[in-house]
Amino acid sequence: MPGAAAHGLLWVAGSVPTATPDPTPVAIWPLLLVFVVGLLGIVVPVLPGLIICLGAVLVWALEVGGTRAWVTFAVAAAVFLVGVVLQYAIPGRRMKAEGVGRATIAVGLVAAVVGFFVVPVVGAPLFFVLGIYLLERFRYRDPRRAAAATRSAVKGVIRSIGVELATALSIAVVWALGVASHSL
């Protein structure tokens, strides 16, 4: 019977294959909203932004199914992994070259978490900078050197956010291409 292989189990079971509507238009809008929340989570680091963005693509692939959807998710996951590596490698290498150690960054991050709860909205970045400055001031006993290390750490965080945003936007492009190719 011509076309039987294209219908797989439905034909074997004896049911009449019917055209099913493409679920992409319905599934895409809530997932786009989730993706935007992920982007906001990158800029305001309260939520795991990149994971949320990749999760939106995963849910789309689960909903839509098919080889194109899963290839789209696989490419998005590869972009995610490369982005995560670069997110730490690029700023870390520059900060190390400028004399900012990992312990300093760790103290800054702990201070940021405390600051998030002590002073809502602005506490995290404020305490991050303050924590790094105070640690470097204690370590070097020189306010200029402490200020230079603090500036370097802040630049590193901005670079990291930039890499994360570029990664999320790359995932968005991969996803858009996947949606467009799936709709063909």
N, C-alpha and C positions, 0 to 999 in steps of 0.2 A: 504494500500500500504506500503510495507516494506521501512523503512528509511524515511518516510514522515515527521516524527516529527523532524528529524535532519535537515531538510531543511527549517523549519519554514514557514515564509511568502512567500518565493520564490515558494514553492510547492503549497501553497494555491492560489497564483496568477496565477498558471499554467505555469510559466516559467520553463525551464529546468535548474536545478542547474548545475553549472560548477565549477570546481576547480579553486579557485583564488590563485595566488601565495602569499606566505608569504611576507608581506611588510617589515619585520624586516631588511633584508640585505640592502635594499635601504635606509630606515629611520635611520639606526643606525650610519652611518658615519658622517653626519652633526651634529647629536646629540652628538656623542662622542667629536667632536670639541667644541661644546657648553659646554660640561662637563669639558673639559680641561680648557676652559676659566674660568669656575667657580672655578676650583682648583687654577688657577693663581690669581683670585680675592680674594682667602683666603690668599695666601702668600703675595700678594701686595694688601692691603686692599683698593682698589679703587672701586671694584664691589662687590655686595652682593653674594659672592661665593657660599654659601650653597643653597641659593634660586635658583641660576642659575643651580646648579647641580640637585636639586629636579625638577626644571622646565624641564630639559632635559628628566628626567624619565616620567614626566607628558605628555610631547609632544609625547614621544614614546608610552605611554599607549593610548593616543588619536588616534594616527596613526594606531597602531596595533589592538587595541581593544581586547575584550575577557576577560574572567574571570581571566586568569593567568596574563595578563598585568595589570589589575586593582588591583589584590592582590599584585603584585609586587610594584605598586605605593603606595598602602596603607602601606605596610611594610616599604618602603623607607620614606614615610611621618612620620611614627612612629619613625624611626631612626632619622630623621631630628629633630623632636620635643624633643626627649631625648637629642640629641646633643646640641640643643640650650640651654636647661636648664643647662646641665653640663658645657657648654661654659662659663656661667656666675657664676655658683655656685662654681666650683672648684677654679678658680683663686680668686674669690671674698672672699671666706672663708679664703684663705691663706693670702691675702693682709690685710684683716681686723685683722687677728691674728698678723700680723707684723706691725700694726699701720697705714696702708695707708687707708684713708677714701674715701668714694664715691665722695666727693667734689673734692678731689685731682685728682682722675681719670677723673672726668668730665672736670676739667680745662685742664688736659693733652690732652683729646680728642679734646677740642675746639682749643687748641694750635696746635694740629696735623692738624686739618682742615685748619687753617690759614697757617701753614707751607707748606701744600700741594700746595697752590696757590703761596706762596712767593718764595719758593725754589723747583722747580719741581724735582720729583723723590725722593730725600732724605729729603725734607722738613718736611713731615709728621712725620717720626720717630724722626728726630732731634728736632722738636718743641715739640713733645710729651714729650721727656725726659727733655728738657729744661724747659718746662712749669711746670712739676712736681717738678723738682729740685728747681726752683725759688719759687714756692708756699710753699714747705716744708721748704726752707731756711728762707722765711719770717715768716712762722708759728712757727718754733722752734728756729730760730736764731742760729742754730748750723749746720755748714757745714757737719759734719760727720753724724748727724741724717738725714739731708736732702738727703745726698748721699745714705744712707741705705734705706730710703723710696723710692728713685728713683730706686734703684736696685730691690727692691721688686715689684714695679709697672711694671718695664720692664719684670721681670720674670713672672708676672701675665699675661701680654699681650702675652708672648711667650707660656705660658700654654694654654691660650685661643685659640691661633692659632693652637696649637697642638691638642686640643680637636676638633676644627673645621675641621682640616685635617683628623683626625681619623673618624669623622662623615661622611665626604665626601667620604672617601675610603670605609666605611661601606655601604654607599648608592650605591657606584659603585659595590660592591660585590653582594648586593641584586639585583641590576639591571642586572648584568651579569648572575646571576642564573635565573632571570626572562626571560631574552632573550634566555638562553639555554633551559629552560623548555618550552618556547613558540615554539621553533623551533622543538621540538620533534614530 
